[in-house]
Amino acid sequence: MAIYRKATANWKGNGKEGSGTVTTTSGALNNTPHSFHTRFVSEDGRAGANPEELVAAAHASCFTMKLSFVLGAAGFTATDLECVATVTMDKVGDGNGVVGIHLDLKGNVPGISAAQFQSCAEDAKVNCPISQLLKSVPITLTAVLA
């Protein structure tokens, strides 16, 4: 069964002085502003969103959900999984591009060894649907038990 998810972006003006909004069907984003400033200048996110943080959010949420399934298949249930996904953009050719993603995972999983946790986290890193989508760039992982 196919699943369809939608987001709508609107842009007005040129690249540097223009601005836009992004809205998701769920309402998680609702006319959230984005612009050159929110993408390249205002790193605190208070001025609005940027595509890289949206990719990071998608990756962190997909990865932790996939990890919960991998852990369950191995006989474990996490009481807490926290993942900070960092998307790195840098100079690529004459422009900018995403050059890597790092997943920084902290987990509380009763009864699991550090080696089992690492193995499950690596499995989830490779096999979550968003990792599959993003495999054109290096994806790294640090996984620690709390």
N, C-alpha and C positions, 0 to 999 in steps of 0.2 A: 504494500500500500504506500503510495507516494504521500509525502508530507510537504506542504507548501507553507513557507513563512515569508512575510513581506515587510519591507520597510520602504518608506517614501522619502526621498530627499528633494529639496527645492533650493535653487541657487539664483541669486540676482546680482548682476554686476560682473566686473572682471575678477580675475584670480586673486589679486592682492587686496583690493579694496572692497570686493563684493562680500556677500554673506549668504547664508542659507539656514535651513532648518532640516531636521530629520525627525521622522515620526514612525513608530512601529505600530502594527496592528494591536498588539497587547496593551499599548499605552505606556509601556516602560519608558519610552521616549515619546514626548509629545511636543512637537514644534521646538525641539531642543536646538539651540543655535550652534552653528559651526561656521568657521571662517578661517582665513589665512592666520589671523591672530590666535584663534583658539588652537590651531594645529601646530604652529611654529613658534609662538611667542609665549602665550599664557599656559605654562605647564601645570599650574595648580588646578586647572579644569573649571575654575569659577566662571570663566567667560563663556563656556560652552564645551561641546564635545569635539572629538576629532576621530577620524577613521581608525587610527592605530589603537586608541583606548577601547573602541568598540570591538575590534578584533581581539584585543587582550581579554575583554570581558567574556566574549563568546568562547574563547579558548579555555579560560579558567573554569567557566561553568560547565562546559562539555567534558573537560578532563576530570573534574571531581565527580561528576555523575557517572562517567564510564568507570572510574576507579571504584566507586561504590559497588558496581556490578561485578567487577573483577574480584574485589575482596569477598563479596558474597559467594561467588563461585568457588573461592578458596576456603570458605567456611568462616569468614570473619565479617563483623559488622562494625563500621567506624562509628565512634561517638562524635567525632569532629574531623572534618577535612577542610583545611584552608589553603587555597592556592592563590598566589600572586603571580599573574602572568605579565611579563615585561616584553613588550614589542620594541625592538630596536630599529630605528630608521637612521640611515647614514647615507653618505654620498655614494651614488652608483652611477658611473658614467658621468654624464652632464647634469644629472638631476639627483633626486633622492629616491631611496627605496627601502623596503623592509629587508634587513639583512640577518635577522634572527629573532627567536623568541625563547625566553627562559621561563620555566615553570618552577616556582619556589613553593614547595609543598610542606606543610606541617600537618601531621595526622595523629589522632588519638584512636588507636585500634586495639582494644583489649585482646591479649593473648597472642598477638603476632610478633614474630621476631623482626629485627631490623632488616635482615636479608630477605625475608618473605615480603615485607612492606616495600622494599626497594624493587623487588621483582614484579610485584603487582603494579606499582607506580610506573615502571618502565613499560609494562604491557599496556596500561591505559594511555600513556603518552603516545605510543606508536599507533594505537588502534582507535582512539576516540575520533569521531567523524570530523571534527574541526582540525585535529592534527593531520588527518588524511588530506584535508583540503589545503593545509598550509605546508605540506612537506617539501615545497620548493625552496624553503629556507631551513637552516639548521634549527632544531628544537632541542634545547638542553633542559635538564631537570636536576634539581636538588630536592631530595626527599628525606625528611627527618621525622622521627616519632617524638611526640610530646611527652 
